[in-house]
Amino acid sequence: MKANLQPASIEDILVMMTIDRQCFPAGEAFSLEEFYFYLYYLDSISLIYRDKSKILGFIIFSKLDEYWELVTLDIKPEEQGKGIGTYLLKEGFEKVKERSSGPVYLHVRVDNEKAINLYRKFGFNVVKTVKNYYNNRQDAYLMHKE
Ligand SMILES: CC(C)(COP(=O)(O)OP(=O)(O)OC[C@H]1O[C@@H](n2cnc3c(N)ncnc32)[C@H](O)[C@@H]1OP(=O)(O)O)[C@@H](O)C(=O)NCCC(=O)NCCS
């Protein structure tokens, strides 16, 4: 897949937030403050997927103690199902491996079949269900990959 991948810059945050709100309902989408927190306060890896100059998707990982969290993976709704999520996960894991080893965790809404299927393909397994994980009280699976 031919693509232009770059770390997120400060100018990208508003577009990322817009895509996040197209991908997730209220209570699950991140606020502006959360984007700043994940991208600039925590030790993070971000990759933005662009076609020409247009952002089509992005992935964010954060390092927390000895493990990584896959914070989010967002593909613009009209660009989903074209392999971009797979590509970002593959490239994102390469960057994580270059930085340090350690397990990767993530949370995903229990009925988000698309994402769960994709994460299973990458070797993630469900550790447990976290009740009322999201602000809108939806449950999440905690998933783990060694
Ligand atoms: C989930 C998401 C990241 C997947 O990215 P994508 O670019 O659409 O996915 P891909 O085209 O790379 O497909 C990868 C796999 O996802 C799964 N998938 C994709 N579309 C699917 C669908 N309609 N139904 C079920 N599984 C699906 C399949 O396992 C697929 O693999 P396959 O093509 O070999 O069958 C994307 O749909 C998205 O941004 N969704 C909204 C945000 C979200 O839920 N993010 C995850 C948060 S934890």
The ligand as an ORCA input file, in Angstrom:
! r2SCAN-3c Opt
* xyz 0 1
  C     -11.980     -0.848     12.984
  C     -11.184     -0.086     11.924
  C     -10.004      0.598     12.549
  C     -10.689     -1.102     10.868
  O      -9.960     -0.413      9.878
  P     -10.278     -0.654      8.331
  O      -9.314      0.114      7.539
  O     -11.721     -0.402      8.114
  O      -9.998     -2.231      8.262
  P      -9.289     -3.062      7.099
  O      -9.880     -2.671      5.762
  O      -7.818     -2.972      7.255
  O      -9.809     -4.531      7.470
  C      -9.130     -5.264      8.442
  C     -10.002     -6.301      9.091
  O     -11.005     -5.666      9.890
  C     -12.144     -6.522      9.936
  N     -13.245     -5.831      9.264
  C     -13.196     -4.788      8.395
  N     -14.434     -4.452      7.998
  C     -15.279     -5.315      8.615
  C     -16.708     -5.485      8.647
  N     -17.524     -4.696      7.913
  N     -17.209     -6.448      9.451
  C     -16.424     -7.244     10.204
  N     -15.069     -7.151     10.217
  C     -14.518     -6.193      9.432
  C     -11.784     -7.757      9.155
  O     -11.189     -8.670     10.053
  C     -10.758     -7.213      8.178
  O      -9.895     -8.170      7.671
  P     -10.219     -8.868      6.245
  O     -10.305     -7.769      5.249
  O      -9.044     -9.787      6.051
  O     -11.524     -9.585      6.440
  C     -12.089      0.970     11.200
  O     -13.206      0.324     10.668
  C     -12.510      2.114     12.077
  O     -11.848      3.163     12.115
  N     -13.639      1.962     12.800
  C     -14.158      3.023     13.678
  C     -13.211      3.317     14.797
  C     -12.906      2.078     15.614
  O     -13.784      1.320     15.973
  N     -11.617      1.920     15.941
  C     -11.136      0.883     16.809
  C     -11.236      1.411     18.195
  S     -10.653      0.415     19.465
*
